[in-house]
Amino acid sequence: MTKFTEFKVVHIVEGGCGTLLLGASGLPIQKMEADLNKYAQDGWQVVFQIVEQKRFMLFWKREAVIVTLGR
């Protein structure tokens, strides 16, 4: 098991406008890939990730990914 000395938490959220207009818009996959590739170049590794759904305004739900990185 790898021993990490430093951790970083990244929170990536689904867009709000698409959620309001369409009911759901999806996670920004290309932005997430670009961010994770940037962190990987700096030596960060994905330790854990979770997808959460939370209420947005009154009727909608919005997804978010919480990624824990370590190095």
N, C-alpha and C positions, 0 to 999 in steps of 0.2 A: 504494500500500500504506500502510495506517495505521501510524503509529509510536506504539507504546505505551510509556509510562514506568513503568507499574506493572502487576503481574500478581498473580492470585489463583488458587489451585487448590482446586476444590470436589470432594469425594469423596462420592458418594451410593450407598448400599449397599442391596441387596435385604434384606428382613426375614428374620431367622434362624428364627423360630418357624414361619413358613409353609414354609420350606425343609425343616425337620426333619419336619413333619407331612405335607406334601403332596409333597415332593420338589423343588418350585420354587414361588415365590410371585410373582415379577415385581417389577420396579422400582417404587418409589412415585412414579408419574407426577405426581400432584397436588402432592405435596411438592416435586418437582423443579421444576415450573412456578412454584409460589409462590416458591421460593428464587431462581430465575432472574429472575422479574419484580421481586423486591425488589432484586437486584443491578443490574438494568437501570435502575431508578429512581435508583440511586446513580451511574450513568454507566458501568457495566461492560458490556463486549461479549464474546460468546463468541468465542474465538480458535481453540480446538481442543477436541475431545472424543473419548473412546475408551470402548468398553464392554469390560470385562475379565471373564473367568470364572476364579474360583479355587476351589480345593478348600475345602469347609466340613466340618469334623469328618473323617470317614474316607470316606464314600461319596457325599456330596452335593457339588454345585457351586453356587456363589452368584455372581450377577452384581453388578457395580458399574459406575457411570459416573464417569469422571474428566473434569471439565470445567475447562479453563483459560480464565480471564477476563482481559481487559486493558482499561486505560483510560489 
